[in-house]
Amino acid sequence: MDATITNAFQLYSDVIPLDFKQIYNGTADIMILFKFLNLPLQAHKYLSRTYSTRPSLNEVVIVSAVRTPMGSFKGSFSTVPATKLGSIAIKGAVEKAGIPVEEVKEVYMGNVLQAGEGQAPTRQALLGAGLPLSTPATTINKVCASGMKSIMMAAQSLMCGHQDVMVAGGMESMSQVPYVMAREAPPYGGVKMEDLIVKDGLTDVYNKFHMGSCAENTAKNSGISREEQDAFAINSYSRSKAAWESGILAKEVVPVSIPQKGKPDIIVKEDEEYKKVDFSKVPKLRAVFQKENGTVTAANASTLNDGAAALVLMTADAAKRLNVTPLAKIVAFADAAVAPIDFPIAPAFAVPKVLKAAGVKKEDIAMWEINEAFSVVVLANIKMLDIDPDKVNINGGAVSLGHPIGMSGARIVGHMVHNLKSGQYGLAGICNGGGGASSILIQKY
């Protein structure tokens, strides 16, 4: 770039206000300036990129976090589509935030088992929640980490200033997932049906076995016994029961109304799964995925469930503009990946990335949420991260409460939002099929 053009850029910098250039690249103005100074318009090539003068990323805050109760498989929510559950969560989150629906600029929702739900599940959910027709929607599938990844992606958009108010969360109806068969003509002898819960949600496609087999591999490699896993599961159920009885979990839940023919609606206000345990049977159950010396059972693994969670995120500036009091701020987040068979321990690789990015020590974390896909997942990550088990999943987790796979990542973030004390850090991690994990650090306002 010759000196004349350089001088023109300097003149542009002098005459156009800095705040204006932060939101506008000024291309048209500088072309007029070139013409006024009799400069070649070819110099416009130097303006083909937009340069940001923003000194730092926006602070992102969480102003509300709600979830539906979690229904058991083929239980109370068996007739309720995931998109309807998503609508209830989104509507509840926006109402809790106390903002007009028109302020929500975009919605991201995690959803894994989408077969039969119809086009654009998140779009269905946001319109069902009463958001404007002009609101864009994106559905995210990162298997069990989908709900958390939706929060992370929304936070990125807000940090960069692309949007200023968003909803993020996750939804799943495992009860309504269909069976399928191949489209080609069936061979002699009949048609083979496949369960899409298993095929698309619970099978390691690389090793051709159930995710529970991955959990067995982790138990073996980590030296975690059946007895340890059973004890963890019993503790999870006990913690969940205590959390419901004390009202801790009720504050994050919005009720779901289920229409009945000729009868009053059924109102579901509470999780179903944690009530369905018989502790005397836990040590007697057979291992599900490995017959000889297996350790993973139906009791110490998470269950199939239905539910949705949603959070309203916005920039700190938007919170001031809307006169909304933040509940927490998003400090840092990260993903990690390992071999698919080792997916249960992937959070142990994502968490250090988050701590490093935030400049926070693990000893500074007041509350940990590690998703209980299996009891061994949490036990292995506690061991690898060397963290205090008394600070992990203090109010139970997916083993006892349930694991609607598209929802869980958002649920555990929302749970921290409601249970941290002012100034405290909370860190959540969740593994996902294929060898991945996501992790997010928040700080209570």
N, C-alpha and C positions, 0 to 999 in steps of 0.2 A: 504494500500500500504506500503510495508516494506521500510526500509531505503535505501537499495540498489537501488530499483526502483526509489525512490524519488531522489536519487543522479543522476540517469540517466536522469530524467526529467530536473534537474538543468543543467546538462552538455549540454543537447539538447538546453536549453534556451540560454546558453552561446555561443554555436558554430553556431546556425542558426540565421541569421540577423532578426531583428524585422520586418522590412518592408516586408521581404519575408513571414514570418509567417502570416501576415495580409491577404494574398491572397492564402495561401496554408497551409493545416493543418499538413504537414510534417509527415504523418503516415508512409510512406515507409522509410523515413530517420531514424525514431526512431526505427523501426523494425530492420534495419541494425545495429543501435547502440546497441540494446538489444543483438543481435547475437554476436557482437564484444565483448561485456562485459560478454558474457556467461550468460545472464539473461533469465528467462523463457518467451517464446513468449506469454504465457497466459496474461502477463501484457498488451498485446495489447488491452485488453478490456477497459483499462483506456483511450484509444484513440478513442473510438467508436463515440465520439462527437467532433465536430469542435469548437474550442474555439477562439473567436474573440479577437484580441488585439486592435481593432479600438477604439480610445479614445472617439469618438462622431459620431453621424450620419452625413451623407453628407448634405450640404446645397443644396436645390433644387431651381432652378431658372426657370422662364418662359422667353423664348427668342422670342416667337412669339405667336400671338393669332388672329385668323381670323374666320369669319363665312360667310356663304352664306346669301343673303337676305332671308327673311321669306315670303313664298308664302301663300296666302289665301287658305282655303279649296276648293279643286277642281278649283284652280286658275292656275297661270302661271306654277307651278311645278307639275301639276296633272299627267303629263306623265313621270316625272322624279323619278326613284326609290330612296329610302332612301340611298341605297349603292352608287349611283352615286353622290348624294349630299355630302355624306361622302367623296368620292374620291376628289371632288372639294375642300372641306375644308382642307383635309389632304395635298393635293398637295400645296394649297395656303400657309398653315402654314409652310411647309418645305421650300418652296421658300422664304418666308419672313424671315425665320431664316438664310437663306444663307448658308446652310450646304448641303453636298452631301447626297443623299437619303440613301446611304450605312451606314451612321452614325446612322440612326434610328434603334434601337435594338428591339423595340417591340411597339405595338399599342393597346390601350384600347379605345373602343368607346361605349358610351351608346346608347341603342336602345330598345325601349319598345315593339312596335307593329310589331313583326317580321314575322307574318304569311304571307306566299307567297313571302318572300324576297329571299328564297333559303338558302343553307347552309352557316353558318359562315359569317354573314353580315359584320363584321369588316374586315375579310380576303378579302372579295370582294372589300371593300372600299380601303384598302391599296394597293392591286394589281392594282386597277383602277387608283390610284394616282401615280403609277410608282415606288413603293417601291420594294426592292428585294424579290424574291421568298422565301428567307431564313428568312423573317421577321415574327415572331410569332404574332398572333392576338387573342384578347379576346373581346367578346361582353358582355356588362354589363347591367343588367336590375334591377334597383332600382326605377322603375316607374319614376316619374318626377325628381327625384334626380340622375338619371342614368348618365347624362353628368358630373355632379359634382363628383359623386362617382368614375368615371373613372379617373379623375384628382387626387383624393385622393389616389387611389390604385397605380397609376403610381408614385406618389410622394413617397409612402412607398417603392416601389421597388428601386427607385433612392436613397432614404435616406440610405437604407441598403446596397447599393453597388451591388445589383443584376444586375442592368443595369445602364448605364450612360447617354443614350439619348433615350427619348420616345416621342410618340405622344399620346395625350389623348383628348377626346371630346365627342360629341354626335350627333346623326342623327335621323331624323324621317320623314316619309312621311305618314301623316294621310290621305291624299287623296287616297292612294293606298291600304289601309287596306281592306281586303275582308270580305264579309259575309260568314257565315258557317252554315252547318246543321249537325245534329247528324248522325253518320255512320250507326246506326241500321235502320231497315226497318221503314219507316214512318207510323204513325197510320192512321186510316181511317180519311179522311178529308183533307189530304195534309201535306205539309212539313213546319216546322217552321224554319225560317232563323234567325240567330243572327248576329248582327253587332259587330265585334271584337274591334272596337274603344270603344264601350260602355262596352263590356264584360271584355276585358283585360286591358283597359286603364282608364275607367272613372266610374267604379262601385266598391263600398265598398263591398267586398265579404263576410264580416262578418255580416253586417247589411242588405245586399241585397238591397241597394239603391244607387242612384247616388252620386258622390262626392259633387254635389251641395247641397244635403241634409245635408251633414256634414258641409258645409259652412253656411247653414241656422242655424244649431245648434250652431255654433260658434258665429254667429251674435246675437242670442238670449242670449247666456250665457255671452257675452262680452258687451251687451248693445249697439250694433252698428246698427244704423238705416239705412233704405233704402236711405235716403237723404245723409247720410255720404258716403255710398258706391258709389252712383251716382256721388257725387262731386269728390271723389277720381278718379273714372274712367275718368271723363271729364278732370281732371288735368293730368292724365296719357297720354291721347290723345294729350293734348296741349303740354306737355313736349316732347313727341316723335316727333311731328311736328316741334317744334323749334329745336330739336337736329338734325333732318335731314336737315332742312333749313340752319343751321349754319355749317354743314359739320362734326359734332361730330360723327355721326354714320357711315358716309361713310368711315372713316379711318379704320374701323374694318371689312369691307365687301369686299369679292371677288365676282366678277360677275359670273353669271351662263348663259351659252349659251344653248339655246334650239333649236335643229334642226327642220326645217320646210320642208315639202315636196314641192319642186319646188320654194321655197322662201328663202330669206336670213334668217339666224338664228335670233331668238329673244334673245336679251341680257337683262337679268334682273339684275339691279344694286341696287335696292331699295326695302325695305319692302313694302308689299301691304296693310296690314291690317289697318294701322293708317289713311289711306285716306278714309276709308269707314264708317265714323261716321256722324250722323246727330244729333247734340247736342239737337235740339228741341224735338227729339223723346225719348231721354234718360229717362226723368221722367215719360213718358207715357207707357213704356213697362210693360207688365205683368210679374209677378214673374214666374219663370220657374219650380221650384222644390217644392214650397209650395204655394198652391192656396190662402189660407187665411192668411193674414198678412205676406206673403212672402216678402223677401227683395233682393234676388239674381236674377238678370235678365241677359239677353244676353248681355247687355251693360256693366254691372259692373263685368262680369266674363271674363276670357280669352277665346280665340277662338281656333278652330282647325286649325293647320298649318303644313307646310312642311319647313324643313331647316336642316342645319348642322353647327357645329362649331368644331374647332380643335385648340389645343395649342401644341407647342413643349416645352417639359420640359427636363431639363438635370441637372446634378450635376454642382456645381460651378467650379469644377476642369475641367469638360468636356468643359465648356464654355471658360475657359482659353486656353485649348488645341486647341479648334477650332477657337479661336480668335473671339468669339461671345459676343456681349454686352447684358447682361441680361436686361429685361424690369422690372421684379419684382421678388421677392423671395417668396416662400411659407413658412409661419411662423408656422401655426398650422391648424388643422382641426379636426372635430368630427362629430359623428352621435348621434342622440337621438331617442327615441321611446316613444309614448304615446298610449292611447286607439285609435283604428282605427277611431272612429267617431271624435276624436279630432285632426286628422292629420293637420288641418290648423294652429294650435298653436304649433306644434312640433318644429319649428325653435327656439322658445323662450326657449327651453330646450337644444338645440344644441349650440346656441351662447354662453351661459355662460361657457360651457365646453371649447370652443375654447379660450375665453378670459383668463380663468384660466390657461390653458396650456401654453399660450404665455406670461402670466404676463402683459397683456395689459388691460387698463380700457376702458370701452365703450366710455368715453369722448375723448379717443385718436383716435377714428375712424373718418376719414375724409369723408368716402363714404360708405354707406350701400346699398346693393342690396338684397332685399327680393322678391323672385319670386311671381309675381302677378297671381297665379292660379285663385284667386278671389280677388276682392278689399278688402273684409273682412279679408283675410289672412294677408295682409300688415297692415291694420288698427289694427287688434288684436295683432299682434306681436309688433308693435310700442308701443301700450299701455302696454303690458306685460313687454317689455324690457325697457320701459321708455327712448326712444331715440328720438332724434330730427327729426321730419318728414321732415324738409327741407334738410336733408342729405340722405334721403332714395329715391332710384329710381329717381335720379335727371333728368334723360333723358328718363323717361317713363319706361314701363315694359310690361309684357306679356298681360295685358288687352288691350293695344293699339297696341303693336308691333306683338304679336302672341306668341303662346306657343306650338311649336313642342316638345312633352313631353320628348323625349329622348335627345334633344338638349339643352333645356333651362338652365340646371345647368351649362353647359360649357359656354353658351353665357354670363351669368351674370358675371362669373369670367373673361372672356376675356374683357368684357366691362370695368371692373375696371382697368385691366392692362393698357388700353389705356387712361383712364381719371384721374387717380391719378397723383399727382405731386410728385416729388422726395422726398423720406422719408416718405410719407403719408401711413397710413394703410387703407385698404379696407376690409370690411367683407361682405361675401355673405351667405345667407341662403335660403334653398329651402325645402318645405314640400313634402312629397310623400305619395301615397296611402298606407293604412295599418297602418297608425299612425306614420310614420317615418319622419325624416328630416336629412339633411346634411348641414354642414356649414364649411366655409374655410376662413382663414385670410391670406392676402397677404400684402407685403410692396413694394412700388414702389422703384426701384433703383435710 
